[in-house]
Amino acid sequence: MYNLQSNELEMTFQKREEIITSSTIGNAIFAISKNGTLLAHCHGDNSITIYLMENGLEVTT
């Protein structure tokens, strides 16, 4: 994830390769940027949502 103000790389993400079944519950993954301003939430194979830590607003999905 890049900082849009400084164009610096702040965080890298890795996708875990595992089979998800209907009985799998609670495998959400969270990560916070190095400067503590962004929260990334991975929920599912192709879904990552990024939030602002300051006010909880969703930046993108």
mmCIF file as Biopython writes it, N, C-alpha, C and O atoms, coordinates in Angstrom:
data_model
#
loop_
_atom_site.group_PDB
_atom_site.id
_atom_site.type_symbol
_atom_site.label_atom_id
_atom_site.label_alt_id
_atom_site.label_comp_id
_atom_site.label_asym_id
_atom_site.label_entity_id
_atom_site.label_seq_id
_atom_site.pdbx_PDB_ins_code
_atom_site.Cartn_x
_atom_site.Cartn_y
_atom_site.Cartn_z
_atom_site.occupancy
_atom_site.B_iso_or_equiv
_atom_site.auth_seq_id
_atom_site.auth_asym_id
_atom_site.pdbx_PDB_model_num
ATOM 1   N N  . MET A ? 1  ? 0.845   -1.146  0.000  1.0 0.0 1  A 1 
ATOM 2   C CA . MET A ? 1  ? 0.000   0.000   0.000  1.0 0.0 1  A 1 
ATOM 3   C C  . MET A ? 1  ? 0.905   1.228   0.000  1.0 0.0 1  A 1 
ATOM 4   O O  . MET A ? 1  ? 1.858   1.306   0.775  1.0 0.0 1  A 1 
ATOM 5   N N  . TYR A ? 2  ? 0.605   2.174   -0.863 1.0 0.0 2  A 1 
ATOM 6   C CA . TYR A ? 2  ? 1.426   3.375   -0.988 1.0 0.0 2  A 1 
ATOM 7   C C  . TYR A ? 2  ? 0.761   4.561   -0.302 1.0 0.0 2  A 1 
ATOM 8   O O  . TYR A ? 2  ? -0.462  4.695   -0.327 1.0 0.0 2  A 1 
ATOM 9   N N  . ASN A ? 3  ? 1.569   5.418   0.307  1.0 0.0 3  A 1 
ATOM 10  C CA . ASN A ? 3  ? 1.113   6.683   0.855  1.0 0.0 3  A 1 
ATOM 11  C C  . ASN A ? 3  ? 0.912   7.627   -0.321 1.0 0.0 3  A 1 
ATOM 12  O O  . ASN A ? 3  ? 1.853   7.885   -1.071 1.0 0.0 3  A 1 
ATOM 13  N N  . LEU A ? 4  ? -0.301  8.145   -0.494 1.0 0.0 4  A 1 
ATOM 14  C CA . LEU A ? 4  ? -0.594  8.988   -1.649 1.0 0.0 4  A 1 
ATOM 15  C C  . LEU A ? 4  ? 0.024   10.375  -1.539 1.0 0.0 4  A 1 
ATOM 16  O O  . LEU A ? 4  ? 0.160   11.067  -2.548 1.0 0.0 4  A 1 
ATOM 17  N N  . GLN A ? 5  ? 0.400   10.793  -0.334 1.0 0.0 5  A 1 
ATOM 18  C CA . GLN A ? 5  ? 1.031   12.101  -0.167 1.0 0.0 5  A 1 
ATOM 19  C C  . GLN A ? 5  ? 2.516   12.048  -0.489 1.0 0.0 5  A 1 
ATOM 20  O O  . GLN A ? 5  ? 3.044   12.950  -1.140 1.0 0.0 5  A 1 
ATOM 21  N N  . SER A ? 6  ? 3.189   11.003  -0.042 1.0 0.0 6  A 1 
ATOM 22  C CA . SER A ? 6  ? 4.641   10.919  -0.222 1.0 0.0 6  A 1 
ATOM 23  C C  . SER A ? 6  ? 5.060   9.936   -1.315 1.0 0.0 6  A 1 
ATOM 24  O O  . SER A ? 6  ? 6.237   9.879   -1.674 1.0 0.0 6  A 1 
ATOM 25  N N  . ASN A ? 7  ? 4.115   9.165   -1.846 1.0 0.0 7  A 1 
ATOM 26  C CA . ASN A ? 7  ? 4.390   8.114   -2.833 1.0 0.0 7  A 1 
ATOM 27  C C  . ASN A ? 7  ? 5.363   7.062   -2.313 1.0 0.0 7  A 1 
ATOM 28  O O  . ASN A ? 7  ? 6.039   6.407   -3.106 1.0 0.0 7  A 1 
ATOM 29  N N  . GLU A ? 8  ? 5.444   6.890   -0.997 1.0 0.0 8  A 1 
ATOM 30  C CA . GLU A ? 8  ? 6.304   5.885   -0.367 1.0 0.0 8  A 1 
ATOM 31  C C  . GLU A ? 8  ? 5.496   4.608   -0.126 1.0 0.0 8  A 1 
ATOM 32  O O  . GLU A ? 8  ? 4.313   4.662   0.212  1.0 0.0 8  A 1 
ATOM 33  N N  . LEU A ? 9  ? 6.155   3.461   -0.307 1.0 0.0 9  A 1 
ATOM 34  C CA . LEU A ? 9  ? 5.535   2.186   0.012  1.0 0.0 9  A 1 
ATOM 35  C C  . LEU A ? 9  ? 5.486   2.045   1.525  1.0 0.0 9  A 1 
ATOM 36  O O  . LEU A ? 9  ? 6.521   2.116   2.188  1.0 0.0 9  A 1 
ATOM 37  N N  . GLU A ? 10 ? 4.286   1.846   2.081  1.0 0.0 10 A 1 
ATOM 38  C CA . GLU A ? 10 ? 4.136   1.752   3.527  1.0 0.0 10 A 1 
ATOM 39  C C  . GLU A ? 10 ? 3.878   0.336   4.006  1.0 0.0 10 A 1 
ATOM 40  O O  . GLU A ? 10 ? 4.298   -0.026  5.106  1.0 0.0 10 A 1 
ATOM 41  N N  . MET A ? 11 ? 3.191   -0.481  3.200  1.0 0.0 11 A 1 
ATOM 42  C CA . MET A ? 11 ? 2.850   -1.815  3.659  1.0 0.0 11 A 1 
ATOM 43  C C  . MET A ? 11 ? 2.664   -2.728  2.463  1.0 0.0 11 A 1 
ATOM 44  O O  . MET A ? 11 ? 2.131   -2.318  1.432  1.0 0.0 11 A 1 
ATOM 45  N N  . THR A ? 12 ? 3.106   -3.967  2.607  1.0 0.0 12 A 1 
ATOM 46  C CA . THR A ? 12 ? 2.859   -4.967  1.579  1.0 0.0 12 A 1 
ATOM 47  C C  . THR A ? 12 ? 1.940   -6.031  2.155  1.0 0.0 12 A 1 
ATOM 48  O O  . THR A ? 12 ? 1.964   -6.297  3.357  1.0 0.0 12 A 1 
ATOM 49  N N  . PHE A ? 13 ? 1.146   -6.627  1.312  1.0 0.0 13 A 1 
ATOM 50  C CA . PHE A ? 13 ? 0.194   -7.642  1.739  1.0 0.0 13 A 1 
ATOM 51  C C  . PHE A ? 13 ? 0.490   -8.937  1.007  1.0 0.0 13 A 1 
ATOM 52  O O  . PHE A ? 13 ? 0.960   -8.928  -0.131 1.0 0.0 13 A 1 
ATOM 53  N N  . GLN A ? 14 ? 0.213   -10.043 1.664  1.0 0.0 14 A 1 
ATOM 54  C CA . GLN A ? 14 ? 0.381   -11.351 1.053  1.0 0.0 14 A 1 
ATOM 55  C C  . GLN A ? 14 ? -0.924  -12.104 1.179  1.0 0.0 14 A 1 
ATOM 56  O O  . GLN A ? 14 ? -1.544  -12.130 2.242  1.0 0.0 14 A 1 
ATOM 57  N N  . LYS A ? 15 ? -1.333  -12.715 0.086  1.0 0.0 15 A 1 
ATOM 58  C CA . LYS A ? 15 ? -2.550  -13.512 0.091  1.0 0.0 15 A 1 
ATOM 59  C C  . LYS A ? 15 ? -2.223  -14.916 0.559  1.0 0.0 15 A 1 
ATOM 60  O O  . LYS A ? 15 ? -1.292  -15.545 0.056  1.0 0.0 15 A 1 
ATOM 61  N N  . ARG A ? 16 ? -2.989  -15.404 1.522  1.0 0.0 16 A 1 
ATOM 62  C CA . ARG A ? 16 ? -2.807  -16.775 1.980  1.0 0.0 16 A 1 
ATOM 63  C C  . ARG A ? 16 ? -3.602  -17.697 1.082  1.0 0.0 16 A 1 
ATOM 64  O O  . ARG A ? 16 ? -4.782  -17.460 0.822  1.0 0.0 16 A 1 
ATOM 65  N N  . GLU A ? 17 ? -2.961  -18.738 0.614  1.0 0.0 17 A 1 
ATOM 66  C CA . GLU A ? 17 ? -3.621  -19.719 -0.240 1.0 0.0 17 A 1 
ATOM 67  C C  . GLU A ? 17 ? -4.174  -20.833 0.640  1.0 0.0 17 A 1 
ATOM 68  O O  . GLU A ? 17 ? -3.433  -21.697 1.109  1.0 0.0 17 A 1 
ATOM 69  N N  . GLU A ? 18 ? -5.470  -20.800 0.853  1.0 0.0 18 A 1 
ATOM 70  C CA . GLU A ? 18 ? -6.106  -21.869 1.622  1.0 0.0 18 A 1 
ATOM 71  C C  . GLU A ? 18 ? -7.528  -22.046 1.111  1.0 0.0 18 A 1 
ATOM 72  O O  . GLU A ? 18 ? -8.127  -21.123 0.560  1.0 0.0 18 A 1 
ATOM 73  N N  . ILE A ? 19 ? -8.045  -23.223 1.301  1.0 0.0 19 A 1 
ATOM 74  C CA . ILE A ? 19 ? -9.395  -23.530 0.849  1.0 0.0 19 A 1 
ATOM 75  C C  . ILE A ? 19 ? -10.376 -23.059 1.910  1.0 0.0 19 A 1 
ATOM 76  O O  . ILE A ? 19 ? -10.256 -23.405 3.086  1.0 0.0 19 A 1 
ATOM 77  N N  . ILE A ? 20 ? -11.343 -22.268 1.477  1.0 0.0 20 A 1 
ATOM 78  C CA . ILE A ? 20 ? -12.358 -21.765 2.400  1.0 0.0 20 A 1 
ATOM 79  C C  . ILE A ? 20 ? -13.631 -22.560 2.176  1.0 0.0 20 A 1 
ATOM 80  O O  . ILE A ? 20 ? -14.146 -22.624 1.059  1.0 0.0 20 A 1 
ATOM 81  N N  . THR A ? 21 ? -14.138 -23.166 3.245  1.0 0.0 21 A 1 
ATOM 82  C CA . THR A ? 21 ? -15.376 -23.920 3.165  1.0 0.0 21 A 1 
ATOM 83  C C  . THR A ? 21 ? -16.461 -23.168 3.914  1.0 0.0 21 A 1 
ATOM 84  O O  . THR A ? 21 ? -16.182 -22.186 4.603  1.0 0.0 21 A 1 
ATOM 85  N N  . SER A ? 22 ? -17.674 -23.619 3.783  1.0 0.0 22 A 1 
ATOM 86  C CA . SER A ? 22 ? -18.786 -22.955 4.457  1.0 0.0 22 A 1 
ATOM 87  C C  . SER A ? 22 ? -18.694 -23.105 5.970  1.0 0.0 22 A 1 
ATOM 88  O O  . SER A ? 22 ? -19.333 -22.341 6.694  1.0 0.0 22 A 1 
ATOM 89  N N  . SER A ? 23 ? -17.922 -24.063 6.466  1.0 0.0 23 A 1 
ATOM 90  C CA . SER A ? 23 ? -17.787 -24.245 7.908  1.0 0.0 23 A 1 
ATOM 91  C C  . SER A ? 23 ? -16.697 -23.364 8.509  1.0 0.0 23 A 1 
ATOM 92  O O  . SER A ? 23 ? -16.560 -23.304 9.731  1.0 0.0 23 A 1 
ATOM 93  N N  . THR A ? 24 ? -15.911 -22.671 7.657  1.0 0.0 24 A 1 
ATOM 94  C CA . THR A ? 24 ? -14.856 -21.797 8.150  1.0 0.0 24 A 1 
ATOM 95  C C  . THR A ? 24 ? -15.478 -20.484 8.601  1.0 0.0 24 A 1 
ATOM 96  O O  . THR A ? 24 ? -16.158 -19.807 7.829  1.0 0.0 24 A 1 
ATOM 97  N N  . ILE A ? 25 ? -15.239 -20.133 9.856  1.0 0.0 25 A 1 
ATOM 98  C CA . ILE A ? 25 ? -15.816 -18.909 10.420 1.0 0.0 25 A 1 
ATOM 99  C C  . ILE A ? 25 ? -14.712 -18.084 11.045 1.0 0.0 25 A 1 
ATOM 100 O O  . ILE A ? 25 ? -13.831 -18.628 11.711 1.0 0.0 25 A 1 
ATOM 101 N N  . GLY A ? 26 ? -14.749 -16.775 10.839 1.0 0.0 26 A 1 
ATOM 102 C CA . GLY A ? 26 ? -13.853 -15.873 11.548 1.0 0.0 26 A 1 
ATOM 103 C C  . GLY A ? 26 ? -12.429 -15.830 11.057 1.0 0.0 26 A 1 
ATOM 104 O O  . GLY A ? 26 ? -11.519 -15.742 11.882 1.0 0.0 26 A 1 
ATOM 105 N N  . ASN A ? 27 ? -12.176 -15.888 9.758  1.0 0.0 27 A 1 
ATOM 106 C CA . ASN A ? 27 ? -10.816 -15.826 9.237  1.0 0.0 27 A 1 
ATOM 107 C C  . ASN A ? 27 ? -10.475 -14.450 8.689  1.0 0.0 27 A 1 
ATOM 108 O O  . ASN A ? 27 ? -9.695  -14.340 7.743  1.0 0.0 27 A 1 
ATOM 109 N N  . ALA A ? 28 ? -11.035 -13.420 9.256  1.0 0.0 28 A 1 
ATOM 110 C CA . ALA A ? 28 ? -10.738 -12.064 8.794  1.0 0.0 28 A 1 
ATOM 111 C C  . ALA A ? 28 ? -9.305  -11.704 9.186  1.0 0.0 28 A 1 
ATOM 112 O O  . ALA A ? 28 ? -8.818  -12.115 10.240 1.0 0.0 28 A 1 
ATOM 113 N N  . ILE A ? 29 ? -8.637  -10.934 8.330  1.0 0.0 29 A 1 
ATOM 114 C CA . ILE A ? 29 ? -7.261  -10.510 8.570  1.0 0.0 29 A 1 
ATOM 115 C C  . ILE A ? 29 ? -7.235  -8.994  8.606  1.0 0.0 29 A 1 
ATOM 116 O O  . ILE A ? 29 ? -7.820  -8.336  7.745  1.0 0.0 29 A 1 
ATOM 117 N N  . PHE A ? 30 ? -6.557  -8.439  9.602  1.0 0.0 30 A 1 
ATOM 118 C CA . PHE A ? 30 ? -6.445  -6.995  9.751  1.0 0.0 30 A 1 
ATOM 119 C C  . PHE A ? 30 ? -4.978  -6.594  9.714  1.0 0.0 30 A 1 
ATOM 120 O O  . PHE A ? 30 ? -4.113  -7.353  10.150 1.0 0.0 30 A 1 
ATOM 121 N N  . ALA A ? 31 ? -4.698  -5.403  9.195  1.0 0.0 31 A 1 
ATOM 122 C CA . ALA A ? 31 ? -3.344  -4.853  9.198  1.0 0.0 31 A 1 
ATOM 123 C C  . ALA A ? 31 ? -3.446  -3.338  9.336  1.0 0.0 31 A 1 
ATOM 124 O O  . ALA A ? 31 ? -4.360  -2.715  8.796  1.0 0.0 31 A 1 
ATOM 125 N N  . ILE A ? 32 ? -2.497  -2.754  10.066 1.0 0.0 32 A 1 
ATOM 126 C CA . ILE A ? 32 ? -2.447  -1.304  10.256 1.0 0.0 32 A 1 
ATOM 127 C C  . ILE A ? 32 ? -1.182  -0.786  9.597  1.0 0.0 32 A 1 
ATOM 128 O O  . ILE A ? 32 ? -0.122  -1.404  9.703  1.0 0.0 32 A 1 
ATOM 129 N N  . SER A ? 33 ? -1.290  0.349   8.916  1.0 0.0 33 A 1 
ATOM 130 C CA . SER A ? 33 ? -0.132  0.928   8.230  1.0 0.0 33 A 1 
ATOM 131 C C  . SER A ? 33 ? 0.926   1.334   9.241  1.0 0.0 33 A 1 
ATOM 132 O O  . SER A ? 33 ? 0.632   1.511   10.423 1.0 0.0 33 A 1 
ATOM 133 N N  . LYS A ? 34 ? 2.166   1.480   8.770  1.0 0.0 34 A 1 
ATOM 134 C CA . LYS A ? 34 ? 3.287   1.812   9.655  1.0 0.0 34 A 1 
ATOM 135 C C  . LYS A ? 34 ? 3.068   3.103   10.426 1.0 0.0 34 A 1 
ATOM 136 O O  . LYS A ? 34 ? 3.463   3.204   11.588 1.0 0.0 34 A 1 
ATOM 137 N N  . ASN A ? 35 ? 2.446   4.087   9.798  1.0 0.0 35 A 1 
ATOM 138 C CA . ASN A ? 35 ? 2.230   5.359   10.491 1.0 0.0 35 A 1 
ATOM 139 C C  . ASN A ? 35 ? 0.901   5.394   11.247 1.0 0.0 35 A 1 
ATOM 140 O O  . ASN A ? 35 ? 0.563   6.416   11.844 1.0 0.0 35 A 1 
ATOM 141 N N  . GLY A ? 36 ? 0.153   4.309   11.231 1.0 0.0 36 A 1 
ATOM 142 C CA . GLY A ? 36 ? -1.057  4.191   12.024 1.0 0.0 36 A 1 
ATOM 143 C C  . GLY A ? 36 ? -2.256  4.949   11.498 1.0 0.0 36 A 1 
ATOM 144 O O  . GLY A ? 36 ? -3.195  5.198   12.255 1.0 0.0 36 A 1 
ATOM 145 N N  . THR A ? 37 ? -2.261  5.326   10.228 1.0 0.0 37 A 1 
ATOM 146 C CA . THR A ? 37 ? -3.383  6.103   9.703  1.0 0.0 37 A 1 
ATOM 147 C C  . THR A ? 37 ? -4.389  5.269   8.917  1.0 0.0 37 A 1 
ATOM 148 O O  . THR A ? 37 ? -5.515  5.717   8.699  1.0 0.0 37 A 1 
ATOM 149 N N  . LEU A ? 38 ? -4.005  4.060   8.485  1.0 0.0 38 A 1 
ATOM 150 C CA . LEU A ? 38 ? -4.895  3.225   7.684  1.0 0.0 38 A 1 
ATOM 151 C C  . LEU A ? 38 ? -5.046  1.838   8.294  1.0 0.0 38 A 1 
ATOM 152 O O  . LEU A ? 38 ? -4.106  1.293   8.871  1.0 0.0 38 A 1 
ATOM 153 N N  . LEU A ? 39 ? -6.231  1.284   8.158  1.0 0.0 39 A 1 
ATOM 154 C CA . LEU A ? 39 ? -6.528  -0.075  8.592  1.0 0.0 39 A 1 
ATOM 155 C C  . LEU A ? 39 ? -7.008  -0.846  7.375  1.0 0.0 39 A 1 
ATOM 156 O O  . LEU A ? 39 ? -7.940  -0.414  6.696  1.0 0.0 39 A 1 
ATOM 157 N N  . ALA A ? 40 ? -6.385  -1.980  7.093  1.0 0.0 40 A 1 
ATOM 158 C CA . ALA A ? 40 ? -6.809  -2.846  5.989  1.0 0.0 40 A 1 
ATOM 159 C C  . ALA A ? 40 ? -7.489  -4.075  6.575  1.0 0.0 40 A 1 
ATOM 160 O O  . ALA A ? 40 ? -6.988  -4.677  7.525  1.0 0.0 40 A 1 
ATOM 161 N N  . HIS A ? 41 ? -8.623  -4.440  6.009  1.0 0.0 41 A 1 
ATOM 162 C CA . HIS A ? 41 ? -9.395  -5.592  6.463  1.0 0.0 41 A 1 
ATOM 163 C C  . HIS A ? 41 ? -9.627  -6.503  5.266  1.0 0.0 41 A 1 
ATOM 164 O O  . HIS A ? 41 ? -10.270 -6.112  4.292  1.0 0.0 41 A 1 
ATOM 165 N N  . CYS A ? 42 ? -9.100  -7.715  5.345  1.0 0.0 42 A 1 
ATOM 166 C CA . CYS A ? 42 ? -9.274  -8.701  4.283  1.0 0.0 42 A 1 
ATOM 167 C C  . CYS A ? 42 ? -10.365 -9.672  4.713  1.0 0.0 42 A 1 
ATOM 168 O O  . CYS A ? 42 ? -10.254 -10.327 5.748  1.0 0.0 42 A 1 
ATOM 169 N N  . HIS A ? 43 ? -11.414 -9.756  3.911  1.0 0.0 43 A 1 
ATOM 170 C CA . HIS A ? 43 ? -12.512 -10.662 4.228  1.0 0.0 43 A 1 
ATOM 171 C C  . HIS A ? 43 ? -12.932 -11.383 2.962  1.0 0.0 43 A 1 
ATOM 172 O O  . HIS A ? 43 ? -13.742 -10.887 2.180  1.0 0.0 43 A 1 
ATOM 173 N N  . GLY A ? 44 ? -12.367 -12.555 2.781  1.0 0.0 44 A 1 
ATOM 174 C CA . GLY A ? 44 ? -12.648 -13.337 1.586  1.0 0.0 44 A 1 
ATOM 175 C C  . GLY A ? 44 ? -11.467 -13.338 0.637  1.0 0.0 44 A 1 
ATOM 176 O O  . GLY A ? 44 ? -10.454 -12.682 0.881  1.0 0.0 44 A 1 
ATOM 177 N N  . ASP A ? 45 ? -11.609 -14.081 -0.445 1.0 0.0 45 A 1 
ATOM 178 C CA . ASP A ? 45 ? -10.515 -14.240 -1.402 1.0 0.0 45 A 1 
ATOM 179 C C  . ASP A ? 45 ? -10.163 -12.962 -2.136 1.0 0.0 45 A 1 
ATOM 180 O O  . ASP A ? 45 ? -8.982  -12.668 -2.320 1.0 0.0 45 A 1 
ATOM 181 N N  . ASN A ? 46 ? -11.138 -12.209 -2.551 1.0 0.0 46 A 1 
ATOM 182 C CA . ASN A ? 46 ? -10.881 -11.060 -3.418 1.0 0.0 46 A 1 
ATOM 183 C C  . ASN A ? 46 ? -11.422 -9.764  -2.840 1.0 0.0 46 A 1 
ATOM 184 O O  . ASN A ? 46 ? -11.822 -8.877  -3.594 1.0 0.0 46 A 1 
ATOM 185 N N  . SER A ? 47 ? -11.443 -9.634  -1.535 1.0 0.0 47 A 1 
ATOM 186 C CA . SER A ? 47 ? -12.041 -8.447  -0.944 1.0 0.0 47 A 1 
ATOM 187 C C  . SER A ? 47 ? -11.163 -7.884  0.165  1.0 0.0 47 A 1 
ATOM 188 O O  . SER A ? 47 ? -10.991 -8.505  1.215  1.0 0.0 47 A 1 
ATOM 189 N N  . ILE A ? 48 ? -10.612 -6.701  -0.083 1.0 0.0 48 A 1 
ATOM 190 C CA . ILE A ? 48 ? -9.844  -5.972  0.923  1.0 0.0 48 A 1 
ATOM 191 C C  . ILE A ? 48 ? -10.458 -4.586  1.044  1.0 0.0 48 A 1 
ATOM 192 O O  . ILE A ? 48 ? -10.657 -3.905  0.038  1.0 0.0 48 A 1 
ATOM 193 N N  . THR A ? 49 ? -10.758 -4.168  2.261  1.0 0.0 49 A 1 
ATOM 194 C CA . THR A ? 49 ? -11.309 -2.843  2.502  1.0 0.0 49 A 1 
ATOM 195 C C  . THR A ? 49 ? -10.309 -2.046  3.317  1.0 0.0 49 A 1 
ATOM 196 O O  . THR A ? 49 ? -9.731  -2.562  4.274  1.0 0.0 49 A 1 
ATOM 197 N N  . ILE A ? 50 ? -10.102 -0.792  2.944  1.0 0.0 50 A 1 
ATOM 198 C CA . ILE A ? 50 ? -9.169  0.085   3.649  1.0 0.0 50 A 1 
ATOM 199 C C  . ILE A ? 50 ? -9.960  1.207   4.307  1.0 0.0 50 A 1 
ATOM 200 O O  . ILE A ? 50 ? -10.798 1.846   3.670  1.0 0.0 50 A 1 
ATOM 201 N N  . TYR A ? 51 ? -9.686  1.442   5.597  1.0 0.0 51 A 1 
ATOM 202 C CA . TYR A ? 51 ? -10.369 2.465   6.382  1.0 0.0 51 A 1 
ATOM 203 C C  . TYR A ? 51 ? -9.366  3.477   6.919  1.0 0.0 51 A 1 
ATOM 204 O O  . TYR A ? 51 ? -8.197  3.156   7.130  1.0 0.0 51 A 1 
ATOM 205 N N  . LEU A ? 52 ? -9.833  4.696   7.136  1.0 0.0 52 A 1 
ATOM 206 C CA . LEU A ? 52 ? -9.035  5.705   7.831  1.0 0.0 52 A 1 
ATOM 207 C C  . LEU A ? 52 ? -9.152  5.460   9.327  1.0 0.0 52 A 1 
ATOM 208 O O  . LEU A ? 52 ? -10.262 5.326   9.841  1.0 0.0 52 A 1 
ATOM 209 N N  . MET A ? 53 ? -8.034  5.397   10.034 1.0 0.0 53 A 1 
ATOM 210 C CA . MET A ? 53 ? -8.049  5.183   11.483 1.0 0.0 53 A 1 
ATOM 211 C C  . MET A ? 53 ? -8.603  6.412   12.208 1.0 0.0 53 A 1 
ATOM 212 O O  . MET A ? 53 ? -9.193  6.285   13.281 1.0 0.0 53 A 1 
ATOM 213 N N  . GLU A ? 54 ? -8.416  7.580   11.636 1.0 0.0 54 A 1 
ATOM 214 C CA . GLU A ? 54 ? -8.825  8.829   12.271 1.0 0.0 54 A 1 
ATOM 215 C C  . GLU A ? 54 ? -10.329 8.882   12.534 1.0 0.0 54 A 1 
ATOM 216 O O  . GLU A ? 54 ? -10.763 9.317   13.601 1.0 0.0 54 A 1 
ATOM 217 N N  . ASN A ? 55 ? -11.122 8.438   11.555 1.0 0.0 55 A 1 
ATOM 218 C CA . ASN A ? 55 ? -12.568 8.567   11.707 1.0 0.0 55 A 1 
ATOM 219 C C  . ASN A ? 55 ? -13.352 7.326   11.277 1.0 0.0 55 A 1 
ATOM 220 O O  . ASN A ? 55 ? -14.581 7.324   11.354 1.0 0.0 55 A 1 
ATOM 221 N N  . GLY A ? 56 ? -12.672 6.280   10.830 1.0 0.0 56 A 1 
ATOM 222 C CA . GLY A ? 56 ? -13.338 5.041   10.466 1.0 0.0 56 A 1 
ATOM 223 C C  . GLY A ? 56 ? -13.989 5.034   9.095  1.0 0.0 56 A 1 
ATOM 224 O O  . GLY A ? 56 ? -14.669 4.069   8.746  1.0 0.0 56 A 1 
ATOM 225 N N  . LEU A ? 57 ? -13.798 6.089   8.306  1.0 0.0 57 A 1 
ATOM 226 C CA . LEU A ? 57 ? -14.393 6.123   6.976  1.0 0.0 57 A 1 
ATOM 227 C C  . LEU A ? 57 ? -13.720 5.121   6.047  1.0 0.0 57 A 1 
ATOM 228 O O  . LEU A ? 57 ? -12.507 4.917   6.100  1.0 0.0 57 A 1 
ATOM 229 N N  . GLU A ? 58 ? -14.527 4.502   5.198  1.0 0.0 58 A 1 
ATOM 230 C CA . GLU A ? 58 ? -14.003 3.552   4.218  1.0 0.0 58 A 1 
ATOM 231 C C  . GLU A ? 58 ? -13.353 4.317   3.072  1.0 0.0 58 A 1 
ATOM 232 O O  . GLU A ? 58 ? -13.969 5.204   2.482  1.0 0.0 58 A 1 
ATOM 233 N N  . VAL A ? 59 ? -12.107 3.970   2.760  1.0 0.0 59 A 1 
ATOM 234 C CA . VAL A ? 59 ? -11.388 4.613   1.666  1.0 0.0 59 A 1 
ATOM 235 C C  . VAL A ? 59 ? -11.695 3.899   0.359  1.0 0.0 59 A 1 
ATOM 236 O O  . VAL A ? 59 ? -12.057 4.534   -0.632 1.0 0.0 59 A 1 
ATOM 237 N N  . THR A ? 60 ? -11.551 2.584   0.357  1.0 0.0 60 A 1 
ATOM 238 C CA . THR A ? 60 ? -11.794 1.799   -0.855 1.0 0.0 60 A 1 
ATOM 239 C C  . THR A ? 60 ? -12.014 0.333   -0.500 1.0 0.0 60 A 1 
ATOM 240 O O  . THR A ? 60 ? -11.629 -0.117  0.579  1.0 0.0 60 A 1 
ATOM 241 N N  . THR A ? 61 ? -12.638 -0.407  -1.416 1.0 0.0 61 A 1 
ATOM 242 C CA . THR A ? 61 ? -12.818 -1.852  -1.282 1.0 0.0 61 A 1 
ATOM 243 C C  . THR A ? 61 ? -12.344 -2.505  -2.550 1.0 0.0 61 A 1 
ATOM 244 O O  . THR A ? 61 ? -12.399 -3.729  -2.672 1.0 0.0 61 A 1 
#
